[in-house]
Structure formats: structure tokens, C-alpha cells
Amino acid sequence: MRSSSELFPTRLISAEIYGPFSVDSYLLKPNNSPDKSVELAVTRIAKEGKPTQKPPIICLHGSFSNRMLWLPRVGDGLAHYLASHDYEVWLPEMRGHGLSPMNRDYLNTRWDDVVKLDLPAISDFVAEQTDRKPIWICHSLGGAMLLGSLTSQSIDPEQVASVVLMATQVNHVHWSLKIPLMARLSAWLVKRQGIIEGYKREYGPENEPSQLLSDIISWQSSRGWKSKDGHDYWESLARLGMPALCVASTGDIMDKKDGVKALHDQLGACRKEYKKFNFTSETGYRSHYSMVLSQEAKRYVWPYILNWLESMLFDGDLKVA
């Protein structure tokens, strides 16, 4: 792996060895945003000193979350499980989440900042470090953001080996948001709050800038999943050709309308699969994370994802070079 990025300044902020695994954290300064203070943390876990021929995996968290979704502690989590099977796993964190510091204009973070600036920078960094096309595994809003980057060509779809979307959907819309006036009013009310506190509301361990959530609410209306400049994200999904696995669970409070299945059906993947697990042990918003962080996930979901990836490699469906 190269010691430094040729694309933008990169700082190694920690380097640890845990048994056979190395866990390194980097801070990227993309300098591609009007706010030059933006820095993004990316943590890498892999077997120490063991080069792999497998594609790298980028695990992207969703809203109110961070890298701990994938690696709650060394020796546990989906990231460690994949690393133990010889994958190099990269864990980016969005602005102001986890090891990523709050930038000066953090409260005004917008959907386009993440989709058109941050995720492409992370994608370029991992590609530069590994010289291989990555697999993206995303949870919830993280998956929607990646799809936004891909359908808008902010990330070249040809540079992605495959995607695994866990609890990702864009159809969880309150009936009132189908009314354009109510959608605009709701977006305005959310925007006025500044920060939405995830821990206090039991959404998750992180906060979110209300501007970002306001942007998301604005497209959850009768006009559908479209950008403000008219780009139709939903229709563009049909033109994404990389292999895709969409994972859902029966207990997910955010997927009451089978939005994960609808998204799967819309994808134009050359090879795609939909899998719904029967998880009922968690309640409330905890159910939204149970397919990643639970004993049931460890027993059923992680092996399923691994087997799907391995079968893709065996069949030659993952184009990694």
C-alpha cells in the first residue's frame, strides 16, 4: 500500500496491531469543497503482512452512525469478519462522525456535498491505495448516498465491483410528505433546528446536520427521488449494471412498505439478489441496525454476504481490476 496519497493530503492518525490484524486510521483532506476545512476519516482493517488478491471492501454507515457499526471492537463486527476471510476493509466516516472532525460549515452540509464531493474522494483514495475496484457495503442512508453518487456519475459505476445494500430504501415516506406544500414545510422546520441529536432521540450514537436531513425530506414527496436540478435518481437506478445484493429484515421499523424490495426491483444489475431475514428480537430503531449488529446478524447475515461475495468471485462476475 502506498504511504501517502497522490490525490490530496492524507494523514495517518493511528496505526495499531491486534494479533494478526492491522487497524490503521487516516484523515483525508480532499480540498474539493468550498469549505477547505473538510476532513474525512477512513479506517482500514486487514490481516497484517498478508497481501490479498480479493477486491477491497468499503463499508459505509448510514445516518446517526459511524464506523463502530461495522467494527464495534477489534475481534468483532462485520468488518473484522470480512478481514478474517482475507478482505481488506475500509471504513469511512462522514463529516462530523466518529473520527471525522466537524468542518467549519458543518451545519450547512448538504446532500450534494456528500454525494458529489465526499464519497468520490473516498472512492478515489481507496482505489489509489489498492489499485482495485472496490465492493461497497452500505447501511441505510449510506446506500442511498452511494446510489446517488453512482447514478449522477460522481463515482464512475465502472469503477465499482459490486454493491451490498443493507436496509437501504427511499420509499419510507409519511403520507403528509406526498403533499408538496407539507414536504416543503417539513423540510423548513427541520432545517431550523441546526443539529438533530441522534442519541437523545435514540436514532443512533451520532448527530446529523439538519440541512442534510432537510434536503432528504425535500425529495420524499410526490415528485419522487429527484435532485433539485431535475436529475431522476430513481429512474437512473435501472442503468446501474454492477452486481447487487439487497438485504432486508422483517423487524426493520424503517422498511414497513418493503422499500428495500422496491429498490432491488428497480436496479438494473447484471446479477442481483434480494434477501429478507426474519428478525423480530429488536424493537424500535434498534431493529434498523439488527441486521448488522446482533447475534442473529453474526449467525446468519454475515455468512450470507460472505458466501454471496465468494460466489461472485468464483463465477467471475466481480470485475476487480
Disulfide bonds with the S-S distance in Angstrom:
none
